[in-house]
Every structure is written in structure tokens, then in C-alpha cells.
Amino acid sequence: MSEIPYKIYLSENEIPSAWYNVRADMKNKPAPLLNPGTGEPLKAEDLYPIFCEELSKQEMNNTDAYIDIPGEVLDFYKMYRPSPLVRAYCLEKALGTPAHIYYKFEGNNTSGSHKLNSAIAQAYYAKKQGLKGVTTETGAGQWGTALSMATAYFGLDCQVYMVKVSYEQKPFRREVMRTYGATVTPSPSMLTNVGRKINEQFPGTDGSLGCAISEAVEAATTQEGYRYVLGSVLNQVLLHQSVIGLETKAALDKVGVKADMIIGCAGGGSNLGGLISPFVGEMLRGENQYEIIAVEPASCPSFTRGSFVYDFCDTGRVCPLAKMYTLGSNFMPAPNHAGGLRYHGMSTILSQLYDEGYMKARSVKQTDVFAAAEQFARVEGILPAPESSHAIKVAIDEALKCKETGEAKNIVFGLTGTGYFDLVAYQKYNDGVMDDYIPTDEDIAASLAQCPKLG
Ligand SMILES: *Cc1c(COP(=O)(O)O)cnc(C)c1O
């Protein structure tokens, strides 16, 4: 028997007291956000009408390696952190692999995912600024749920635009949000100008994250005392999620294990960015090497089939331009069951790191993902979120490769959440009626052709 326990816990005092900002160690910083009207780089002040001031500053901060976690946020973290790093002994045995598999489990809170790590920080800064409330979008519903928990804690109003397909598929998520006091509207709605326009242009659309973002931004900028908050993609969100990677690294250090490979699912890139930040920091400083793999759905393959260009962050084209791997802001992904991964773009930080070869990316098919999810659930006990199961799929693939080569690699992956609200998807899989829609090259080229032409 090995000495490494099934669950490597840190104590409460070992929750990091500062977030790590990987941008400080990047030689080539992520490209700046541009004003969609003028094409000029934005300054923090330019973001103040949309975002909280403190969060705007964090968005633009490319220099401070560490940013203190406010005491009130740390107190909230203590209710559900540190999260366990689990040695997947049962999965290793089932696979018959010499690899050592570890996963960092972020599903141990009511919202069921890592998103609470940033939601509580964003709600804190909104409260500190004296705002009345915040608006946001939610795809699969995890972010809206996390944010409604966070705003309830600080006594703020919360208005959530929920992608229509999820609103209909996941009525229980909606009820959790309402229980925590949020108002939930299916998007595209008829409440905003941009929602009405999108409904006209794409009648009967299931919606997308890009649409919902446009609506939530409009709602924030047209109501006094409101700001918009976003649960992924932004630099500030990756910063807050670095708590995942810092804890993972501390836990591995505690048992004397060095990761060889780090795997995470990538929607907008926040959990993956947070998980890998401290490890990438070591790579950037020339201290260590890791193999890092981003996993995305074949139905929405931003890294593996997108272009690294400036694009709009939202379908309604009201948000700033970001240089990122994108499928085009008009890309309407098929309504697959990994709702949290259906975003056309990608974090600018991860896009830059990927472009420079610090990480790889792989896309996987939906039915393969659910096969991996079931295999994992049956041996490790946890019912994983479909998003998280993208990482499981590649972790299993890599562990099976080790079986062939006889290598005892240390594989670490991010298990971002639980799948209790995804049972419609599991039902489709179990009934054998799940499909694997993959966009054609023509679909992607048509959408990319509409990216703005700059310079
Ligand atoms: C939102 C979500 C994701 C994807 O978002 P990222 O910003 O790419 O991390 C992954 N897993 C779960 C459970 C989610 O809720």
C-alpha cells in the first residue's frame, strides 16, 4: 500500500491568503481588450460603467503576482474549502494502469461547481462599492446558481439571463437560483433591445451564452446601481480561480508528488486557468515542466478549430473585443449537454499560453464523454458534471496510454462539479439517443468570416 491517502486534505489555515496572477510571470502579456467602437485599447476606467471598479483593476492588472483575498471572501471560502484532492485509486485499479491519477474536486458546495470561488469575490467587490445588484448570464446554470448564493450572502439583488435551452432543460437549477433570491429570465428575451433583435434574426433560437451576455450587459448599463458580472473568460475570474491550483499544488507538495500532466475542461477557461496557473508560473519562470491539456467539446472546438484573432465576446457585439481563440461570435453551437462549455471564445490568458505552446488542446465527442463519466461514477462514486467529464475522458485516455508504455505518470485533473442537474443528459445517454453533432469546416469558416477586420 502506498502512503498517499485517498483524500489529501489541507487544513483551513492552508487556504491561500492571496490569489496568484499568472499574467505577472508572462513575458508576452495577453493582448489588451479593445473598444469595439474605436479599436483603441481599453483602460480600467473605461470598464467602470460595466464592471465594479476593483474588478476592472484586477482585469487590467498584468504586474502584481499576488493579490490578497479579502477577509470576508476568505471567511466564505472556509464554508466549503479547502476542496479535497483525491487519489483515484479505484479508477486506477479499474483501468489497470500504472499511472497515478489525482483529481481536485470542486463540487462540494450547493451550487455544485468551482464557479462559487469567483462569484463570492465578485459579489464582495459589488457590495463594497455600494451597488444595489448585479446582472449576469448563465449557460448550464452553474454560474447563476453560484452567483445567487454569493449575492444572497452579501444582500445584493441578482438578475440572471439564462440560455433558453438550459432554462427549459433544467427547471431545478432555476428554482435553486430563485430560492437564493435571484430573478431568472430565459435568453434571448423580449426585455432588452439586443434580445428582441436576436429573436428577430434567429427566430426560435435556443439561445447561446453570447446572446445572454449581451442581454445582461444591457440590463446592467440601463439600471442605476447595477453592474455586470461574468463567470468565466475574464482575467479577473481566472485570478479568483487560482485558489484551485494553489490548493492543488500545496496538497501535492504535502505528499511529495510532482504532477507530470495536468488536464482540465475548457469552456471560457476559468477552471483550467485557475488550476494550471501556479504550475504554468513555474514553467514561465523556468523552474519546472508540466504537460498541460485543455479539453473541449467537439461541438464547440475553440482551441482546436478556431482562430487566434480579435473578436467580440458576445453575439450582440456590445462587449469589448478580445484577442482569443474563437469560432466567431455568431457561432451557434449545437445544443449539446455540456452547457458550460458552449462558448465561442476562450480566455485571452489561455489563448496566449496555448499560442506559445505552454499547453495543448484536445476535443472530444459527447458520447465518449458520457461513457467516461459513467465509468468514473461507477468506481469513484461521484456523479460528475458533463463539463468535468471532458477532463475525465482525457485523463482515462492518458492513463490507458501509460498502461501500454508502463509509465507511472502522475496525472492530475480538475473535477469541476457534480451532475445532479444534468440527468436529462444522462437519460439521453442511457437511452442511446445522444448524438455527436460536430460542426463542419464550412460552418466554422462562415462564422469566422464575420470576425471584425482590424488593422
Ligand atoms: C462553467 C463550468 C465549466 C466551464 O467553465 P470554465 O470557465 O471553462 O471553467 C466547467 N465545469 C463546470 C462544472 C462548470 O460549471
The ligand as a Gaussian input file, in Angstrom:
#p B3LYP/6-31G(d) Opt

LIG

0 1
 C      -18.904000      26.518000     -16.112000
 C      -18.342000      25.194000     -15.896000
 C      -17.216000      24.758000     -16.605000
 C      -16.562000      25.552000     -17.705000
 O      -16.205000      26.852000     -17.419000
 P      -14.691000      27.326000     -17.400000
 O      -14.762000      28.789000     -17.227000
 O      -14.073000      26.924000     -18.687000
 O      -14.072000      26.667000     -16.244000
 C      -16.695000      23.525000     -16.317000
 N      -17.254000      22.718000     -15.399000
 C      -18.336000      23.090000     -14.690000
 C      -18.915000      22.149000     -13.695000
 C      -18.904000      24.333000     -14.918000
 O      -19.959000      24.703000     -14.212000

